[in-house]
Amino acid sequence: MENNRERMMSGRIYDPGEESLLAEQTAALELLYDFNASRPSETERRQELLRRMFASVGEGCYLEPPFHADWGGANVHLGDHVYANFGLTLVDDTEIRIGSRVMFGPHVTISTAGHPIKPELRALAAQFNLPVTIGDNVWIGAGVLVMPGVTIGDDSVIGAGSVVTRDIPAGVVAFGSPCRVVREIGEHDDRFYWRDRAVDVAAVDGRLTEA
């Protein structure tokens, strides 16, 4: 029979107020507090805290404080070179997996947590959690909300202010509320980086130079 913590991670209804869970969560939030209270010059300390806070962290990850997370990142896996602008919120009551070279605009929220529709269950503070997965090289614009259970494929762009309630495939531009695929990323994007502004640089060894 599953215990309450196993139910928390498996998508089943559980009690988030159980004493042992709250103690574990509080310890994680202490580290989060230290991260958000760190000074801009304390780069090495921030990196050390990220390694302690998150389930796993790749190379070259940078999160702008303030960063918010229900479990302080304890259930979050980061790939390499993830960048998050101010105000990223991760409701990480179960796993959030974020690939490499992912960029988050300001005030993005990713939530794994939900509550039953039946009011009697909500009155008991019953909760369930569904994992979220974000592929490699994804850009998520400012103010995006990503809902429980969603997967976003590699290379896709999610436009600012979108509410992502369903899976988004790889290699597309998607936006709206609810978020929908608008077009595939293709030849146009090889030539133009924004509207009619032509690409005039090339990537060389990870750096940008004149084309």
PyMOL commands that place a pseudoatom at each C-alpha (Angstrom):
pseudoatom trace, name=CA, resn=MET, resi=1, chain=A, elem=C, hetatm=0, pos=[0.000, 0.000, 0.000]
pseudoatom trace, name=CA, resn=GLU, resi=2, chain=A, elem=C, hetatm=0, pos=[1.359, 3.427, -0.949]
pseudoatom trace, name=CA, resn=ASN, resi=3, chain=A, elem=C, hetatm=0, pos=[2.262, 5.808, 1.847]
pseudoatom trace, name=CA, resn=ASN, resi=4, chain=A, elem=C, hetatm=0, pos=[1.335, 9.476, 1.658]
pseudoatom trace, name=CA, resn=ARG, resi=5, chain=A, elem=C, hetatm=0, pos=[4.657, 10.554, 0.133]
pseudoatom trace, name=CA, resn=GLU, resi=6, chain=A, elem=C, hetatm=0, pos=[4.445, 7.877, -2.557]
pseudoatom trace, name=CA, resn=ARG, resi=7, chain=A, elem=C, hetatm=0, pos=[0.924, 9.074, -3.359]
pseudoatom trace, name=CA, resn=MET, resi=8, chain=A, elem=C, hetatm=0, pos=[2.256, 12.635, -3.632]
pseudoatom trace, name=CA, resn=MET, resi=9, chain=A, elem=C, hetatm=0, pos=[4.697, 11.569, -6.348]
pseudoatom trace, name=CA, resn=SER, resi=10, chain=A, elem=C, hetatm=0, pos=[2.412, 9.137, -8.199]
pseudoatom trace, name=CA, resn=GLY, resi=11, chain=A, elem=C, hetatm=0, pos=[-0.494, 11.380, -9.213]
pseudoatom trace, name=CA, resn=ARG, resi=12, chain=A, elem=C, hetatm=0, pos=[-2.932, 10.055, -6.617]
pseudoatom trace, name=CA, resn=ILE, resi=13, chain=A, elem=C, hetatm=0, pos=[-4.918, 12.111, -4.119]
pseudoatom trace, name=CA, resn=TYR, resi=14, chain=A, elem=C, hetatm=0, pos=[-2.953, 12.657, -0.925]
pseudoatom trace, name=CA, resn=ASP, resi=15, chain=A, elem=C, hetatm=0, pos=[-2.764, 14.828, 2.190]
pseudoatom trace, name=CA, resn=PRO, resi=16, chain=A, elem=C, hetatm=0, pos=[-0.210, 17.660, 1.693]
pseudoatom trace, name=CA, resn=GLY, resi=17, chain=A, elem=C, hetatm=0, pos=[-0.526, 18.656, 5.350]
pseudoatom trace, name=CA, resn=GLU, resi=18, chain=A, elem=C, hetatm=0, pos=[0.962, 15.466, 6.776]
pseudoatom trace, name=CA, resn=GLU, resi=19, chain=A, elem=C, hetatm=0, pos=[3.468, 16.359, 9.490]
pseudoatom trace, name=CA, resn=SER, resi=20, chain=A, elem=C, hetatm=0, pos=[6.432, 14.480, 7.985]
pseudoatom trace, name=CA, resn=LEU, resi=21, chain=A, elem=C, hetatm=0, pos=[5.871, 16.080, 4.568]
pseudoatom trace, name=CA, resn=LEU, resi=22, chain=A, elem=C, hetatm=0, pos=[5.637, 19.546, 6.082]
pseudoatom trace, name=CA, resn=ALA, resi=23, chain=A, elem=C, hetatm=0, pos=[8.921, 19.041, 7.949]
pseudoatom trace, name=CA, resn=GLU, resi=24, chain=A, elem=C, hetatm=0, pos=[10.659, 17.959, 4.732]
pseudoatom trace, name=CA, resn=GLN, resi=25, chain=A, elem=C, hetatm=0, pos=[9.165, 20.866, 2.819]
pseudoatom trace, name=CA, resn=THR, resi=26, chain=A, elem=C, hetatm=0, pos=[10.199, 23.392, 5.471]
pseudoatom trace, name=CA, resn=ALA, resi=27, chain=A, elem=C, hetatm=0, pos=[13.816, 22.222, 5.303]
pseudoatom trace, name=CA, resn=ALA, resi=28, chain=A, elem=C, hetatm=0, pos=[13.773, 22.717, 1.522]
pseudoatom trace, name=CA, resn=LEU, resi=29, chain=A, elem=C, hetatm=0, pos=[12.271, 26.188, 1.869]
pseudoatom trace, name=CA, resn=GLU, resi=30, chain=A, elem=C, hetatm=0, pos=[15.065, 27.227, 4.258]
pseudoatom trace, name=CA, resn=LEU, resi=31, chain=A, elem=C, hetatm=0, pos=[17.544, 26.757, 1.394]
pseudoatom trace, name=CA, resn=LEU, resi=32, chain=A, elem=C, hetatm=0, pos=[15.261, 28.684, -0.952]
pseudoatom trace, name=CA, resn=TYR, resi=33, chain=A, elem=C, hetatm=0, pos=[15.173, 31.549, 1.543]
pseudoatom trace, name=CA, resn=ASP, resi=34, chain=A, elem=C, hetatm=0, pos=[18.979, 31.615, 1.627]
pseudoatom trace, name=CA, resn=PHE, resi=35, chain=A, elem=C, hetatm=0, pos=[19.129, 31.693, -2.173]
pseudoatom trace, name=CA, resn=ASN, resi=36, chain=A, elem=C, hetatm=0, pos=[16.732, 34.618, -2.466]
pseudoatom trace, name=CA, resn=ALA, resi=37, chain=A, elem=C, hetatm=0, pos=[18.575, 36.495, 0.309]
pseudoatom trace, name=CA, resn=SER, resi=38, chain=A, elem=C, hetatm=0, pos=[21.970, 36.120, -1.388]
pseudoatom trace, name=CA, resn=ARG, resi=39, chain=A, elem=C, hetatm=0, pos=[23.770, 39.154, -2.766]
pseudoatom trace, name=CA, resn=PRO, resi=40, chain=A, elem=C, hetatm=0, pos=[24.358, 39.611, -6.533]
pseudoatom trace, name=CA, resn=SER, resi=41, chain=A, elem=C, hetatm=0, pos=[28.116, 39.265, -5.987]
pseudoatom trace, name=CA, resn=GLU, resi=42, chain=A, elem=C, hetatm=0, pos=[27.727, 35.855, -4.294]
pseudoatom trace, name=CA, resn=THR, resi=43, chain=A, elem=C, hetatm=0, pos=[27.824, 33.861, -7.510]
pseudoatom trace, name=CA, resn=GLU, resi=44, chain=A, elem=C, hetatm=0, pos=[29.578, 30.818, -6.093]
pseudoatom trace, name=CA, resn=ARG, resi=45, chain=A, elem=C, hetatm=0, pos=[27.242, 30.669, -3.089]
pseudoatom trace, name=CA, resn=ARG, resi=46, chain=A, elem=C, hetatm=0, pos=[24.216, 30.802, -5.357]
pseudoatom trace, name=CA, resn=GLN, resi=47, chain=A, elem=C, hetatm=0, pos=[25.573, 27.936, -7.449]
pseudoatom trace, name=CA, resn=GLU, resi=48, chain=A, elem=C, hetatm=0, pos=[26.234, 25.871, -4.330]
pseudoatom trace, name=CA, resn=LEU, resi=49, chain=A, elem=C, hetatm=0, pos=[22.704, 26.526, -3.073]
pseudoatom trace, name=CA, resn=LEU, resi=50, chain=A, elem=C, hetatm=0, pos=[21.204, 25.525, -6.427]
pseudoatom trace, name=CA, resn=ARG, resi=51, chain=A, elem=C, hetatm=0, pos=[23.055, 22.208, -6.251]
pseudoatom trace, name=CA, resn=ARG, resi=52, chain=A, elem=C, hetatm=0, pos=[21.642, 21.610, -2.771]
pseudoatom trace, name=CA, resn=MET, resi=53, chain=A, elem=C, hetatm=0, pos=[18.126, 22.815, -3.592]
pseudoatom trace, name=CA, resn=PHE, resi=54, chain=A, elem=C, hetatm=0, pos=[17.426, 20.962, -6.849]
pseudoatom trace, name=CA, resn=ALA, resi=55, chain=A, elem=C, hetatm=0, pos=[17.089, 17.244, -7.525]
pseudoatom trace, name=CA, resn=SER, resi=56, chain=A, elem=C, hetatm=0, pos=[19.732, 17.701, -10.241]
pseudoatom trace, name=CA, resn=VAL, resi=57, chain=A, elem=C, hetatm=0, pos=[21.400, 20.719, -11.869]
pseudoatom trace, name=CA, resn=GLY, resi=58, chain=A, elem=C, hetatm=0, pos=[23.461, 20.802, -15.064]
pseudoatom trace, name=CA, resn=GLU, resi=59, chain=A, elem=C, hetatm=0, pos=[26.295, 23.123, -15.987]
pseudoatom trace, name=CA, resn=GLY, resi=60, chain=A, elem=C, hetatm=0, pos=[25.903, 26.872, -16.356]
pseudoatom trace, name=CA, resn=CYS, resi=61, chain=A, elem=C, hetatm=0, pos=[22.391, 27.306, -14.905]
pseudoatom trace, name=CA, resn=TYR, resi=62, chain=A, elem=C, hetatm=0, pos=[21.374, 30.770, -13.711]
pseudoatom trace, name=CA, resn=LEU, resi=63, chain=A, elem=C, hetatm=0, pos=[18.165, 31.799, -11.945]
pseudoatom trace, name=CA, resn=GLU, resi=64, chain=A, elem=C, hetatm=0, pos=[17.475, 35.442, -11.204]
pseudoatom trace, name=CA, resn=PRO, resi=65, chain=A, elem=C, hetatm=0, pos=[16.137, 35.967, -7.670]
pseudoatom trace, name=CA, resn=PRO, resi=66, chain=A, elem=C, hetatm=0, pos=[13.447, 36.082, -6.537]
pseudoatom trace, name=CA, resn=PHE, resi=67, chain=A, elem=C, hetatm=0, pos=[12.759, 32.451, -7.360]
pseudoatom trace, name=CA, resn=HIS, resi=68, chain=A, elem=C, hetatm=0, pos=[9.757, 30.701, -5.843]
pseudoatom trace, name=CA, resn=ALA, resi=69, chain=A, elem=C, hetatm=0, pos=[9.123, 26.986, -5.457]
pseudoatom trace, name=CA, resn=ASP, resi=70, chain=A, elem=C, hetatm=0, pos=[6.715, 25.021, -3.300]
pseudoatom trace, name=CA, resn=TRP, resi=71, chain=A, elem=C, hetatm=0, pos=[9.464, 22.526, -2.449]
pseudoatom trace, name=CA, resn=GLY, resi=72, chain=A, elem=C, hetatm=0, pos=[12.413, 24.818, -3.120]
pseudoatom trace, name=CA, resn=GLY, resi=73, chain=A, elem=C, hetatm=0, pos=[13.325, 22.924, -6.296]
pseudoatom trace, name=CA, resn=ALA, resi=74, chain=A, elem=C, hetatm=0, pos=[13.688, 19.563, -4.517]
pseudoatom trace, name=CA, resn=ASN, resi=75, chain=A, elem=C, hetatm=0, pos=[11.640, 17.789, -7.199]
pseudoatom trace, name=CA, resn=VAL, resi=76, chain=A, elem=C, hetatm=0, pos=[13.099, 19.694, -10.169]
pseudoatom trace, name=CA, resn=HIS, resi=77, chain=A, elem=C, hetatm=0, pos=[15.719, 18.466, -12.658]
pseudoatom trace, name=CA, resn=LEU, resi=78, chain=A, elem=C, hetatm=0, pos=[17.591, 21.103, -14.690]
pseudoatom trace, name=CA, resn=GLY, resi=79, chain=A, elem=C, hetatm=0, pos=[19.667, 20.404, -17.803]
pseudoatom trace, name=CA, resn=ASP, resi=80, chain=A, elem=C, hetatm=0, pos=[22.651, 22.524, -18.839]
pseudoatom trace, name=CA, resn=HIS, resi=81, chain=A, elem=C, hetatm=0, pos=[22.567, 26.307, -19.362]
pseudoatom trace, name=CA, resn=VAL, resi=82, chain=A, elem=C, hetatm=0, pos=[19.030, 26.933, -18.111]
pseudoatom trace, name=CA, resn=TYR, resi=83, chain=A, elem=C, hetatm=0, pos=[18.265, 30.637, -17.630]
pseudoatom trace, name=CA, resn=ALA, resi=84, chain=A, elem=C, hetatm=0, pos=[15.302, 32.004, -15.694]
pseudoatom trace, name=CA, resn=ASN, resi=85, chain=A, elem=C, hetatm=0, pos=[14.468, 35.693, -15.484]
pseudoatom trace, name=CA, resn=PHE, resi=86, chain=A, elem=C, hetatm=0, pos=[12.945, 37.272, -12.362]
pseudoatom trace, name=CA, resn=GLY, resi=87, chain=A, elem=C, hetatm=0, pos=[10.010, 35.641, -10.599]
pseudoatom trace, name=CA, resn=LEU, resi=88, chain=A, elem=C, hetatm=0, pos=[10.063, 32.057, -11.863]
pseudoatom trace, name=CA, resn=THR, resi=89, chain=A, elem=C, hetatm=0, pos=[7.568, 30.018, -9.820]
pseudoatom trace, name=CA, resn=LEU, resi=90, chain=A, elem=C, hetatm=0, pos=[7.750, 26.227, -9.758]
pseudoatom trace, name=CA, resn=VAL, resi=91, chain=A, elem=C, hetatm=0, pos=[4.946, 24.446, -7.929]
pseudoatom trace, name=CA, resn=ASP, resi=92, chain=A, elem=C, hetatm=0, pos=[7.154, 21.399, -7.654]
pseudoatom trace, name=CA, resn=ASP, resi=93, chain=A, elem=C, hetatm=0, pos=[5.093, 19.013, -5.540]
pseudoatom trace, name=CA, resn=THR, resi=94, chain=A, elem=C, hetatm=0, pos=[6.145, 16.314, -7.992]
pseudoatom trace, name=CA, resn=GLU, resi=95, chain=A, elem=C, hetatm=0, pos=[8.779, 16.143, -10.723]
pseudoatom trace, name=CA, resn=ILE, resi=96, chain=A, elem=C, hetatm=0, pos=[9.469, 18.990, -13.135]
pseudoatom trace, name=CA, resn=ARG, resi=97, chain=A, elem=C, hetatm=0, pos=[12.052, 18.067, -15.782]
pseudoatom trace, name=CA, resn=ILE, resi=98, chain=A, elem=C, hetatm=0, pos=[13.610, 20.951, -17.721]
pseudoatom trace, name=CA, resn=GLY, resi=99, chain=A, elem=C, hetatm=0, pos=[16.007, 20.265, -20.590]
pseudoatom trace, name=CA, resn=SER, resi=100, chain=A, elem=C, hetatm=0, pos=[19.181, 22.072, -21.612]
pseudoatom trace, name=CA, resn=ARG, resi=101, chain=A, elem=C, hetatm=0, pos=[19.370, 25.630, -23.020]
pseudoatom trace, name=CA, resn=VAL, resi=102, chain=A, elem=C, hetatm=0, pos=[15.862, 26.478, -21.825]
pseudoatom trace, name=CA, resn=MET, resi=103, chain=A, elem=C, hetatm=0, pos=[15.038, 30.172, -21.287]
pseudoatom trace, name=CA, resn=PHE, resi=104, chain=A, elem=C, hetatm=0, pos=[12.248, 31.541, -19.104]
pseudoatom trace, name=CA, resn=GLY, resi=105, chain=A, elem=C, hetatm=0, pos=[10.966, 35.103, -19.354]
pseudoatom trace, name=CA, resn=PRO, resi=106, chain=A, elem=C, hetatm=0, pos=[9.915, 36.996, -16.222]
pseudoatom trace, name=CA, resn=HIS, resi=107, chain=A, elem=C, hetatm=0, pos=[7.124, 35.662, -14.008]
pseudoatom trace, name=CA, resn=VAL, resi=108, chain=A, elem=C, hetatm=0, pos=[6.626, 32.224, -15.540]
pseudoatom trace, name=CA, resn=THR, resi=109, chain=A, elem=C, hetatm=0, pos=[4.697, 29.696, -13.446]
pseudoatom trace, name=CA, resn=ILE, resi=110, chain=A, elem=C, hetatm=0, pos=[4.952, 25.924, -13.838]
pseudoatom trace, name=CA, resn=SER, resi=111, chain=A, elem=C, hetatm=0, pos=[2.495, 24.023, -11.670]
pseudoatom trace, name=CA, resn=THR, resi=112, chain=A, elem=C, hetatm=0, pos=[2.320, 20.290, -11.025]
pseudoatom trace, name=CA, resn=ALA, resi=113, chain=A, elem=C, hetatm=0, pos=[-0.364, 20.553, -8.344]
pseudoatom trace, name=CA, resn=GLY, resi=114, chain=A, elem=C, hetatm=0, pos=[-4.125, 20.307, -8.658]
pseudoatom trace, name=CA, resn=HIS, resi=115, chain=A, elem=C, hetatm=0, pos=[-7.121, 19.869, -6.379]
pseudoatom trace, name=CA, resn=PRO, resi=116, chain=A, elem=C, hetatm=0, pos=[-10.262, 17.779, -6.898]
pseudoatom trace, name=CA, resn=ILE, resi=117, chain=A, elem=C, hetatm=0, pos=[-13.372, 19.461, -8.285]
pseudoatom trace, name=CA, resn=LYS, resi=118, chain=A, elem=C, hetatm=0, pos=[-15.567, 17.848, -5.627]
pseudoatom trace, name=CA, resn=PRO, resi=119, chain=A, elem=C, hetatm=0, pos=[-15.873, 20.486, -2.876]
pseudoatom trace, name=CA, resn=GLU, resi=120, chain=A, elem=C, hetatm=0, pos=[-15.940, 17.979, -0.021]
pseudoatom trace, name=CA, resn=LEU, resi=121, chain=A, elem=C, hetatm=0, pos=[-12.484, 16.750, -1.035]
pseudoatom trace, name=CA, resn=ARG, resi=122, chain=A, elem=C, hetatm=0, pos=[-11.152, 20.279, -1.424]
pseudoatom trace, name=CA, resn=ALA, resi=123, chain=A, elem=C, hetatm=0, pos=[-12.474, 21.080, 2.061]
pseudoatom trace, name=CA, resn=LEU, resi=124, chain=A, elem=C, hetatm=0, pos=[-10.062, 18.403, 3.297]
pseudoatom trace, name=CA, resn=ALA, resi=125, chain=A, elem=C, hetatm=0, pos=[-7.200, 20.098, 1.372]
pseudoatom trace, name=CA, resn=ALA, resi=126, chain=A, elem=C, hetatm=0, pos=[-6.854, 17.003, -0.818]
pseudoatom trace, name=CA, resn=GLN, resi=127, chain=A, elem=C, hetatm=0, pos=[-4.314, 17.395, -3.615]
pseudoatom trace, name=CA, resn=PHE, resi=128, chain=A, elem=C, hetatm=0, pos=[-2.863, 15.530, -6.591]
pseudoatom trace, name=CA, resn=ASN, resi=129, chain=A, elem=C, hetatm=0, pos=[0.258, 16.208, -8.649]
pseudoatom trace, name=CA, resn=LEU, resi=130, chain=A, elem=C, hetatm=0, pos=[1.131, 15.499, -12.290]
pseudoatom trace, name=CA, resn=PRO, resi=131, chain=A, elem=C, hetatm=0, pos=[4.686, 15.884, -13.646]
pseudoatom trace, name=CA, resn=VAL, resi=132, chain=A, elem=C, hetatm=0, pos=[5.700, 18.536, -16.195]
pseudoatom trace, name=CA, resn=THR, resi=133, chain=A, elem=C, hetatm=0, pos=[8.408, 18.011, -18.829]
pseudoatom trace, name=CA, resn=ILE, resi=134, chain=A, elem=C, hetatm=0, pos=[10.081, 20.722, -20.935]
pseudoatom trace, name=CA, resn=GLY, resi=135, chain=A, elem=C, hetatm=0, pos=[12.447, 19.662, -23.724]
pseudoatom trace, name=CA, resn=ASP, resi=136, chain=A, elem=C, hetatm=0, pos=[15.767, 21.100, -24.833]
pseudoatom trace, name=CA, resn=ASN, resi=137, chain=A, elem=C, hetatm=0, pos=[16.200, 24.585, -26.324]
pseudoatom trace, name=CA, resn=VAL, resi=138, chain=A, elem=C, hetatm=0, pos=[12.724, 25.810, -25.408]
pseudoatom trace, name=CA, resn=TRP, resi=139, chain=A, elem=C, hetatm=0, pos=[11.921, 29.501, -24.902]
pseudoatom trace, name=CA, resn=ILE, resi=140, chain=A, elem=C, hetatm=0, pos=[8.997, 30.302, -22.619]
pseudoatom trace, name=CA, resn=GLY, resi=141, chain=A, elem=C, hetatm=0, pos=[7.901, 33.936, -22.735]
pseudoatom trace, name=CA, resn=ALA, resi=142, chain=A, elem=C, hetatm=0, pos=[6.977, 36.273, -19.904]
pseudoatom trace, name=CA, resn=GLY, resi=143, chain=A, elem=C, hetatm=0, pos=[3.945, 35.482, -17.795]
pseudoatom trace, name=CA, resn=VAL, resi=144, chain=A, elem=C, hetatm=0, pos=[3.329, 31.983, -19.195]
pseudoatom trace, name=CA, resn=LEU, resi=145, chain=A, elem=C, hetatm=0, pos=[1.373, 29.493, -17.057]
pseudoatom trace, name=CA, resn=VAL, resi=146, chain=A, elem=C, hetatm=0, pos=[2.156, 25.796, -17.579]
pseudoatom trace, name=CA, resn=MET, resi=147, chain=A, elem=C, hetatm=0, pos=[-0.436, 23.472, -16.069]
pseudoatom trace, name=CA, resn=PRO, resi=148, chain=A, elem=C, hetatm=0, pos=[-0.028, 20.005, -14.459]
pseudoatom trace, name=CA, resn=GLY, resi=149, chain=A, elem=C, hetatm=0, pos=[0.830, 17.063, -16.698]
pseudoatom trace, name=CA, resn=VAL, resi=150, chain=A, elem=C, hetatm=0, pos=[2.019, 19.122, -19.685]
pseudoatom trace, name=CA, resn=THR, resi=151, chain=A, elem=C, hetatm=0, pos=[4.960, 18.221, -21.945]
pseudoatom trace, name=CA, resn=ILE, resi=152, chain=A, elem=C, hetatm=0, pos=[6.579, 20.848, -24.213]
pseudoatom trace, name=CA, resn=GLY, resi=153, chain=A, elem=C, hetatm=0, pos=[8.739, 19.454, -27.028]
pseudoatom trace, name=CA, resn=ASP, resi=154, chain=A, elem=C, hetatm=0, pos=[12.301, 20.398, -28.003]
pseudoatom trace, name=CA, resn=ASP, resi=155, chain=A, elem=C, hetatm=0, pos=[13.009, 23.753, -29.696]
pseudoatom trace, name=CA, resn=SER, resi=156, chain=A, elem=C, hetatm=0, pos=[9.498, 25.168, -29.275]
pseudoatom trace, name=CA, resn=VAL, resi=157, chain=A, elem=C, hetatm=0, pos=[8.615, 28.757, -28.341]
pseudoatom trace, name=CA, resn=ILE, resi=158, chain=A, elem=C, hetatm=0, pos=[5.687, 29.596, -26.047]
pseudoatom trace, name=CA, resn=GLY, resi=159, chain=A, elem=C, hetatm=0, pos=[4.462, 33.171, -26.489]
pseudoatom trace, name=CA, resn=ALA, resi=160, chain=A, elem=C, hetatm=0, pos=[4.135, 35.563, -23.569]
pseudoatom trace, name=CA, resn=GLY, resi=161, chain=A, elem=C, hetatm=0, pos=[0.998, 35.326, -21.476]
pseudoatom trace, name=CA, resn=SER, resi=162, chain=A, elem=C, hetatm=0, pos=[0.009, 31.879, -22.707]
pseudoatom trace, name=CA, resn=VAL, resi=163, chain=A, elem=C, hetatm=0, pos=[-1.823, 29.308, -20.580]
pseudoatom trace, name=CA, resn=VAL, resi=164, chain=A, elem=C, hetatm=0, pos=[-0.482, 25.879, -21.531]
pseudoatom trace, name=CA, resn=THR, resi=165, chain=A, elem=C, hetatm=0, pos=[-3.086, 23.251, -20.662]
pseudoatom trace, name=CA, resn=ARG, resi=166, chain=A, elem=C, hetatm=0, pos=[-2.120, 20.526, -23.168]
pseudoatom trace, name=CA, resn=ASP, resi=167, chain=A, elem=C, hetatm=0, pos=[1.070, 19.068, -24.650]
pseudoatom trace, name=CA, resn=ILE, resi=168, chain=A, elem=C, hetatm=0, pos=[2.931, 21.176, -27.224]
pseudoatom trace, name=CA, resn=PRO, resi=169, chain=A, elem=C, hetatm=0, pos=[4.972, 19.311, -29.887]
pseudoatom trace, name=CA, resn=ALA, resi=170, chain=A, elem=C, hetatm=0, pos=[8.588, 19.969, -30.804]
pseudoatom trace, name=CA, resn=GLY, resi=171, chain=A, elem=C, hetatm=0, pos=[9.677, 22.690, -33.221]
pseudoatom trace, name=CA, resn=VAL, resi=172, chain=A, elem=C, hetatm=0, pos=[6.665, 25.026, -33.121]
pseudoatom trace, name=CA, resn=VAL, resi=173, chain=A, elem=C, hetatm=0, pos=[5.607, 28.500, -32.091]
pseudoatom trace, name=CA, resn=ALA, resi=174, chain=A, elem=C, hetatm=0, pos=[2.551, 28.353, -29.829]
pseudoatom trace, name=CA, resn=PHE, resi=175, chain=A, elem=C, hetatm=0, pos=[0.645, 30.961, -27.871]
pseudoatom trace, name=CA, resn=GLY, resi=176, chain=A, elem=C, hetatm=0, pos=[-2.753, 31.901, -26.519]
pseudoatom trace, name=CA, resn=SER, resi=177, chain=A, elem=C, hetatm=0, pos=[-5.137, 30.987, -23.746]
pseudoatom trace, name=CA, resn=PRO, resi=178, chain=A, elem=C, hetatm=0, pos=[-5.465, 28.108, -24.025]
pseudoatom trace, name=CA, resn=CYS, resi=179, chain=A, elem=C, hetatm=0, pos=[-2.096, 27.780, -25.773]
pseudoatom trace, name=CA, resn=ARG, resi=180, chain=A, elem=C, hetatm=0, pos=[-2.311, 26.463, -29.371]
pseudoatom trace, name=CA, resn=VAL, resi=181, chain=A, elem=C, hetatm=0, pos=[0.237, 25.751, -32.075]
pseudoatom trace, name=CA, resn=VAL, resi=182, chain=A, elem=C, hetatm=0, pos=[0.361, 28.694, -34.500]
pseudoatom trace, name=CA, resn=ARG, resi=183, chain=A, elem=C, hetatm=0, pos=[3.072, 27.507, -36.885]
pseudoatom trace, name=CA, resn=GLU, resi=184, chain=A, elem=C, hetatm=0, pos=[6.140, 25.340, -37.243]
pseudoatom trace, name=CA, resn=ILE, resi=185, chain=A, elem=C, hetatm=0, pos=[9.626, 26.780, -36.886]
pseudoatom trace, name=CA, resn=GLY, resi=186, chain=A, elem=C, hetatm=0, pos=[11.136, 26.716, -40.363]
pseudoatom trace, name=CA, resn=GLU, resi=187, chain=A, elem=C, hetatm=0, pos=[12.810, 28.536, -43.247]
pseudoatom trace, name=CA, resn=HIS, resi=188, chain=A, elem=C, hetatm=0, pos=[11.360, 31.928, -42.326]
pseudoatom trace, name=CA, resn=ASP, resi=189, chain=A, elem=C, hetatm=0, pos=[13.161, 31.734, -38.988]
pseudoatom trace, name=CA, resn=ASP, resi=190, chain=A, elem=C, hetatm=0, pos=[16.458, 31.002, -40.730]
pseudoatom trace, name=CA, resn=ARG, resi=191, chain=A, elem=C, hetatm=0, pos=[16.154, 34.417, -42.401]
pseudoatom trace, name=CA, resn=PHE, resi=192, chain=A, elem=C, hetatm=0, pos=[14.379, 36.604, -39.822]
pseudoatom trace, name=CA, resn=TYR, resi=193, chain=A, elem=C, hetatm=0, pos=[14.798, 36.745, -36.047]
pseudoatom trace, name=CA, resn=TRP, resi=194, chain=A, elem=C, hetatm=0, pos=[11.818, 39.054, -35.411]
pseudoatom trace, name=CA, resn=ARG, resi=195, chain=A, elem=C, hetatm=0, pos=[9.155, 40.140, -37.912]
pseudoatom trace, name=CA, resn=ASP, resi=196, chain=A, elem=C, hetatm=0, pos=[11.067, 41.646, -40.870]
pseudoatom trace, name=CA, resn=ARG, resi=197, chain=A, elem=C, hetatm=0, pos=[14.422, 41.964, -39.088]
pseudoatom trace, name=CA, resn=ALA, resi=198, chain=A, elem=C, hetatm=0, pos=[16.956, 39.855, -40.973]
pseudoatom trace, name=CA, resn=VAL, resi=199, chain=A, elem=C, hetatm=0, pos=[19.377, 37.541, -39.222]
pseudoatom trace, name=CA, resn=ASP, resi=200, chain=A, elem=C, hetatm=0, pos=[22.860, 39.042, -39.627]
pseudoatom trace, name=CA, resn=VAL, resi=201, chain=A, elem=C, hetatm=0, pos=[24.884, 36.937, -37.198]
pseudoatom trace, name=CA, resn=ALA, resi=202, chain=A, elem=C, hetatm=0, pos=[26.084, 33.349, -37.082]
pseudoatom trace, name=CA, resn=ALA, resi=203, chain=A, elem=C, hetatm=0, pos=[26.816, 31.106, -34.118]
pseudoatom trace, name=CA, resn=VAL, resi=204, chain=A, elem=C, hetatm=0, pos=[30.486, 30.078, -33.942]
pseudoatom trace, name=CA, resn=ASP, resi=205, chain=A, elem=C, hetatm=0, pos=[31.662, 27.928, -31.037]
pseudoatom trace, name=CA, resn=GLY, resi=206, chain=A, elem=C, hetatm=0, pos=[28.693, 29.099, -28.987]
pseudoatom trace, name=CA, resn=ARG, resi=207, chain=A, elem=C, hetatm=0, pos=[29.372, 32.789, -29.646]
pseudoatom trace, name=CA, resn=LEU, resi=208, chain=A, elem=C, hetatm=0, pos=[27.651, 35.215, -31.985]
pseudoatom trace, name=CA, resn=THR, resi=209, chain=A, elem=C, hetatm=0, pos=[29.682, 36.848, -34.761]
pseudoatom trace, name=CA, resn=GLU, resi=210, chain=A, elem=C, hetatm=0, pos=[28.837, 38.819, -37.873]
pseudoatom trace, name=CA, resn=ALA, resi=211, chain=A, elem=C, hetatm=0, pos=[27.632, 36.552, -40.654]
for i in range(1, 211): cmd.bond("trace and resi %d" % i, "trace and resi %d" % (i + 1))
show_as sticks, trace
zoom trace
